[in-house]
Amino acid sequence: MYNNDLHQAYRTFFGKGDALYQLFAPYRICPLGAHVDHQHGLVSGFAFDSGIEFLFSATDNGKVEMASLSFEGLMTFNVQRPVDEKQGNWGDYLRGAVWALQQDFRLDKGIRGIVKGSMPIGGLSSSAALLCGFVMAIDKVNHLELTRQQVIDYASIAERKYVGLNNGILDQACVVLCEADKLLFLDTETGEHRLIPFGGDNPRPLPFKLGIFFSGVTRKLTGTDYNLRVSECKTAAWIMQAYEGEHLKELADTRLRDVPEENLEKYAERMPARFARRARHFFTECERVRKGIEAWEAGDIARFGQYVFDSCESSMNNYECGSPELISLHKIMRKTDGIFGGRFSGAGFKGACIALVDPEKIDSIRESVTTEYLKEYPQYKDSFEIFFCDPANGVDFL
């Protein structure tokens, strides 16, 4: 891949560059396993063929100079010095990646470069793509020789402990581990994962494309109830453990994966309803992942898609997320011919819905969803967008 825009932008910002490296970090979707990775649940995912492109070179003095064709501002700092506090811009992800690496490595070389995202931001884990790509860029110029699992770990640490978003490892794992023709199945408790062909032991071509439906809504997760939902899940686990008379850990170290599912039925009526709903989403979503994997391995895209629709219903009713716009999009998708299954992408507080769609019905899907959505939300006529994509490999150098 040769992106002339990136090379032109690099020359504009930095002049002629020596030893330029190119890297592509894909966006991701999670068809099943929403909102459970921070509780160490079971998840699934695809990377797909849109994402963030990097073009960069090494600096010998440790200086980082990064510009974006998607965001404003030239981000500058030095990897040889302690990282400053957050500044509330996209550079926080770059600083966070370096901060995480500095816990274990002495970094000598920085990078100067350009990044460019290929879609609007919202719900596709662009932050994970940026973090994983930047970790690999710093790894490259400093010869750290990180494993792919280490890339996932350092990117996750950066987002949780520096940026301040209390998520799990789903996003980073999809960005790093996925393969184009397979579904990623990941146990976020153990880190064990499988890359499963459609049809399992009898692989067959993928019978769908990925539809990405941008609502036009943009909102930062650190300003939503995302972190509150994580705390509610932990509180639900804590309550059930307390009723069982178990030794309690710190709330930060407590997760629903620690609790047997039968305890929810024992204590659901004794805890505030909101906590019971959060726990119910966790347990039913993990079961949907198990059943979805069975459908995938059987080559049953209709059944797999139905579980994806059901997953979104639980996100709305039990996890209680989703803006009015995304909820409307979901309802439109459910009644649109040619959509096997769909749900909110990401946390459901902004951005996009995703769907598995029949490739032969793309044109009618685009027309029908656009008409119905803009009839309800005409204010988004200039920002509502639909893309159709294919599953792709994880982050790598070009």
N, C-alpha and C positions, 0 to 999 in steps of 0.2 A: 504494500500500500504506500503510495506516495501522495501526500496531501500538500498541494502547492500553496494553499492558504497558510498552512503552518510554516512552511519554509519562508514564504514572503514575510509573514509576521515576525519570524525569528530575525530575519535580516533587518527589518524595520526597528526592532527593539535593541538588538545586540550587535548588528553588523555580521560579518562573516564568521561562521562558527566552525570549529574543528571537531572532528570525531563526534558527529551528531548521532544520537541514539533515538530510535522511534519505538514507542510502546503503545499498545491499545488495551484499555481496561473496559470490559463490557458492563452495561447495566444488567440488572437481574430482575426476575419476577419469582414470586413464590405462589404457585397454584394452591398448595395445601401445606398447612403448618403455620398459619398466620398468628402472630402475637404469642407464640409459645417458646421461642428460642431463649428469651430472657428468663424463662422458668425451666430451662434445660429439657424442653420437649423434643418431639420428632418433627422434622421439617422436610420440605422438598423444594426444588428450584431449578430454573433454567437461567443461564446467561443468554443474552441475545445480541444480534449483530449491530447494535448501536451502543455508543458508550463515549468514553473520554480518550482522546488521542493526546499523546505527549511527544514533544520533540525537544531534546535537551542535550547539553554538553556539560562536562565536568569543570568545576572551578577549583584551582589549587589552594586558594586562600580560605576555603570553607564558606564562602558567601553563597547564599541562595538568592536568585533573582528569577521570579516566576511571574509571567503575565498570562492572561486568559483572554480568549476570543469570546467567552461567554459572560465573564464578570469584569467589573471595573477594578483598576488598581494594579500596580506593580508590587508584588509581595517580596520584601527583602528582609533577611536576617542571616545569622551566621551559625553553622552547625558546630563550630568549635567553642561556642559560648552557651551558657544556660539559656533555654528558651524563655522568652517573655510570656507574660500572661495573655490570655485571649484578648483579641481586639475586635471581635464581632464581625469579621469579614471572612471571605472564603479562604484566606491565608491561615485561619485557625486550623484547618485540616492539615496543611503542610507543616505548621509548627507542631501540631500534635503528633504527627508521624515521627518527626525528628526527636521530640521529647520522649516518645516511647522507646525509640532506638537508643537514645543516650543513657537509658537505665542500664544497658548491658554492653554498649560499645562506645569506644572513642571514635568519633567521626572526624575525619580530616578534610574531606573534599565535599564541597557543595555542588549545586547545579544551577545553571541558568537555562531557562526554557519557556516553552509555550504549551498551554493546554487548551483543548477545545472540546466542548460537549456537543453531541449530535442530536439532542432532543431537549425540549423544555424540562426544567427541573421539577421533580415532585413525584415521589412514590416509587422510583425505580432504583433506589440506592445509588444515586450519583455520588453521594458522600463516600460510600464504601469503595466505589470505583476510583475516585480521586485518591483516597487514602492508600488503597492497595497499590495503585500505580506509582504513587510517590514513594512509598516504602521500597518498592522494587527499583526505582530510579536511584535512590540514595544507596541502596544495597549494591547496585551495579558500579557506581563510581568509587565506592569505598571497599569493594571486593569482600563484602561480608559473607557471601555465599549462603544466604538464607535458604532454608527449605520452604516449600510452598505453605506448609503448616505454620512456619514462623511468620511468614508474610501475613497470614490470617490473624495470628495472635497479636502481632504488633499493631496492625491496623485496628483491631478490636479494642486493644488497650487505649490507643490514641482517641478513639471516638468516645469510649466510656469515661476514661479518667481525665482526659484533657478537654475535649469538646463538651462533655457533660450529658451525653445521651445514653440512657441506661438500657442499651439493647444487648442482644446476644451475638452469636457468630454467624447467623444465617447469611446476612448480606455479604460479609467478607468471604465466606466459604463458597457461595455461588460465584462471585466475581473471580475467585482463584481456581476452583476445582472443576467447574462444569466442562462438559464436552458437548459438541454440537448436536449429536444425534441421540443423547441420553438424558434421562431425568436424574438429577442428584437427589439421593435420599440420605439424610444426615441425622444421626442421633447427637443432639447438642450436649447431652450429659457425658457421653463417652468419647465423642469426637469421631466415632466410627462412621464411615460413609460408603455408599455404593453408587456407582454410575450405571443406570439400568437402561438397556435398549428397549424401545417400544416393542412389546410382544415377548419380552423376557428371553427365554431360551430359543424362541423362534422369531428373531428380530425381523422387523419389517419397516418400510419407510414411514416417516412421521406423516400422519394424515391431516395435519393442521398447520396453520400459521399462527403467529402470536399477534393479536390485535392490541394496540396501546391507544387508549381513549383519554386524551388530556381534557380535563373538565374546564380548564381555565383558572382554577383556584390555586393560589400559591400562598404558602404559609410555612413558617419555620417550626420544626418539631419541638425545639426547646422552648417555644412559646405556647404550646398546646398542652393537652392532658396526657401526652405520651408517657412522661415519667410518672405521673400519678397512677396510670393504669398498672405500671410495673409494681409500684408500691402496694396497690390494692391486691394484686395477685399474691405478693409475699405475705400480706396481712392475712389473707384467706388461709394460706398454708399455716401460718403461725397460730391462728385461732384453732384450727383442727388439731394441730399438735398439742396445743394446751389442753383441749378437751380430752385428748388421749392420755394426758399425764406424761408426755414425753419431755425430755430435757430440751429446752429451747436454745437455739443458737441466736446470734445477733440477727436482727431482721434483714440486714444486708446480705447475710449468708443463707437465708431461708428461701426455698423455692417449692413450687407445687409438685415438682418431680419427687420431692422427698416424702410426699403424702400418698398413701394407698387410695385408689379411686373410691373404694367402698366407704371411706370416711366422709366423703362429701354427702352421701345419702344419710349417713348417721347424724350429721351435724348441720346440714343445710338450713333447717328451720330454726336453729339456735344462733345463727350468726346473721348480721345485717345482710339484707337481700343482695345488695350490690356485690359483696364479697363472694357470696355463693354463685352469682352469675359469672364472675370472673373465673372461678374455679371450674364451673361447668363448661365454659368455653375451652379451657385448657384440656380437660379430659376428653371431651367430645372431639376436639380438633385433632388430638393425637390419634384417636381411633379413626377419624376420617383419613389421616395420612396412611395408616395401615391398610385400610380398605382401598384407598386410592392406588397404592402400590400394587395391590392384587389386581385391580382393574387394568392398570398400565401394563403389567406383565402378561395379562390375558389379551392385550391388544384391544381393549374395549374403551374407545375414546368417549363414547356417549356416557358410560357409567362414571368414568373418571371425571368428565366435565360436570356431571350432576353433583358429585362430591364438592367440586370447586364452587358451584352455586350455593350449596348448603353451607360451606365454610363461610361465605360472605354473610349469609343470614345469621349465623352465630356471632360473627364480628359485630353486626348491627344490634342484635338482641341481647347477647350475653356479655360481650366485651364493650359494647356501647361506644363504638367509634363510627366515624363516617360523617362527612359534611352533608348537608342536604343535596348538594349537587352530585356528589358521588353516589349517594343512595338512589337518586333519580336515574343516574346512568346505569346502575346495577339493575334496577327494575326494567329499564328499556332493553338491556342486553338479554334478560331472561325471556322476553317475548319476541326476540328477533330471530328469524329463521337463519340457520347457518352458524349460530354461536353454540358450541358444545358446552361451554361453561365459562364463568367469569366471576371476578370479584374485585374489591379495592386492591390496589397495589400499595405495598408499604404499610404504614400505620393507619391509613384511612382518614387522616385529618387533612390531607391536601392532595392535589396532583391528579392521579390517573386511576382508571380502572383498566384491568387487563382481561383478555379473553383468549380462549382457544377457538379458532374459527376455521370453517370450511374454506379452503383456498378457492374453490369454484364459485363462492358466493361473496367474495370480497366487495365487489362493486355495489351490490344490493345492500350489504351490511353497512357500508359507508353512508349510503344515501339515507337508509332508514334511521340509523342511530343519530346522524347529524340533524335530520328533520325533526325527530321527536325531542331531542335534547334542546335544540335552540328554540323550539316552540315553547318550552318551559323556562329556559334561561337565555333570552335573546341578548342579554348584556354581554355574553361571552362569544358573540359571533366572530370577533376578531382574534380570539385567543384559543377557542376550542379547536383541537387538532386530532386527527386519527392517523396512526402509522401501522403498517403491517410488516412484521419482521420474522426472522427465523432464529431458532436456537443456535448458539455459537459456543466456541471454546472460551476458556477463561483467559485472564490477563496474560499477556506475553509480549516479548519484543518482536518487532517486525523485521 
